[in-house]
Amino acid sequence: AWDLCTIPLDALGTGVVAWPSARSYSSEVVHMDHSLPNPSWSKDMRLIFDQFMKKSEDGSWKRLPSYKFTSSKRLEEVKIFFPDAKPVKEESLSQARLFPRSLEEGLGFEYAMFHNHVENRTACILQGGPYLQGIPGFLHGGAIATMIDSTVGMCAVLTGGAVMTANLNINFRRPIPLCSVVVINSQLDKIEGRKLFVSCNVQSVDEKTLYSEATSLFVKLDPKKSSP
């Protein structure tokens, strides 16, 4: 599926510029950057966010904006790689949201990503809300897998352009307490042709607890070789 991994590079700095079915939403809502602090963020979430913003002052790190809705430009780019794919009805597209941004503020995925271009690293600070529960009191494994995929995918796309996940291996070391804050640190390990290998770990804010480790393989899309 198309997700954070396929955000065009020129959209990262300017944000979403056109959403064809935004009649029922104000422009402010459609263009709202959800990677900025909101009242649901905990003290730890704000603290680690401020630390990364401090790192961004010298230009070594850059905060990446995040939006709920997909632009019409993105939809046209999909057609380039999958020209024979069955078109989605406009009615369905008008209701579509980016999965990690589909829940209301504070209930699901609260996160912000930062990228270091020189070191090919992407970091994600994540606060998992109460609607992401797995076993009582802990974050669902699928929820953390979603954010691992999103983070390593962002790391890959900022190097290789349009990519898709080919393989994702996760070792879950410890369960993550619900509503706690973790940091997902990813880095590009190597590139082999159209293949990009990215690894990451998930740690507590104080870096004393390792929750998960993952390795991934992304493939750069080629219009001549892609199929629906």
C-alpha positions, -999 to +999 in steps of 0.1 A: +000+000+000+011+036-005+020+053+027+046+076+042+071+058+021+059+074-011+058+111-002+074+130-031+105+149-020+091+182-032+061+178-009+082+175+023+091+211+024+058+226+012+032+203+024-001+192+007-011+217-019-043+203-034-069+178-022-097+173-048-125+165-024-120+189+004-154+207+001-165+197+035-133+207+052-118+242+057-084+248+040-069+251+075-079+216+084-068+200+051-034+217+053-029+212+091+005+198+100-001+171+126+036+167+135+034+198+158+027+196+195-010+195+206-027+193+241-026+155+241+012+153+241+027+143+274+056+160+291+080+133+278+067+138+242+072+176+244+106+172+259+120+149+232+104+170+205+121+201+219+154+182+219+151+174+182+140+209+174+172+221+191+192+197+170+175+212+139+188+247+146+221+241+128+204+224+099+217+189+106+182+176+114+149+186+097+114+182+111+092+165+085+056+177+082+027+153+083-008+155+070-040+135+071-050+138+035-035+130+001-030+155-026-042+151-062-006+152-073+001+121-053-028+103-070-014+111-104+020+098-094+004+064-084-010+060-119+025+063-133+037+032-115+004+013-116-014+024-148-035-008-150-047-006-114-085-004-108-094+032-101-108+041-067-141+059-067-139+096-059-164+091-031-140+066-014-110+089-020-128+118-004-130+099+029-094+085+027-069+095+054-033+085+060-036+055+083-015+067+112-034+100+111-069+084+110-077+086+147-086+118+166-061+138+185-046+119+215-064+086+208-040+069+184-007+077+168+008+109+180+042+113+164+067+136+147+096+126+125+130+142+120+156+135+093+194+138+091+203+140+054+241+137+060+239+106+081+209+091+063+190+087+096+153+093+104+140+094+139+103+092+150+090+102+184+058+083+192+031+084+218+007+055+214-028+065+225-055+043+243-071+032+210-039+013+201-041-012+230-032-048+225-030-068+257-043-047+285-021-018+293+003-022+264+006-010+228-006-035+201+023-051+182+007-041+149+006-005+160+043-003+166+049-023+134+030+004+115+052+031+129+084+011+123+074+007+087+065+043+084+099+054+099+122+031+079+101+039+049+106+076+053+143+070+056+143+050+024+122+075+004+144+104+013+172+086-004+156+066-031+124+085-040+093+064-046+097+031-029+076+003-014+082-021+014+094-055+002+104-070+035+101-061+072+115-082+100+108-071+136+121-086+169+099-075+197+120-074+229+096-059+254+060-047+253+055-009+252+033+006+279+002+023+265+004+061+263+042+061+269+067+077+246+093+059+225+119+069+200+123+050+167+158+055+153+163+043+117+193+045+094+201+036+058+225+007+058+232+001+022+219+004-014+222-023-040+207-012-073+170-006-067+172-022-032+175+000-001+183-017+033+172+002+064+174-009+101+160+006+132+154+002+170+127+014+193+138+027+227+125+045+257+130+082+260+159+077+285+174+051+261+176+025+289+149+002+275+151-015+241+116-024+230+121-036+194+146-040+166+139-043+129+155-047+095+138-038+062+142-039+025+126-013+002+125-014-036+127+017-057+097+018-080+102+017-118+073+025-141+086-002-165+087-029-139+058-022-115+026-041-117-008-037-098 
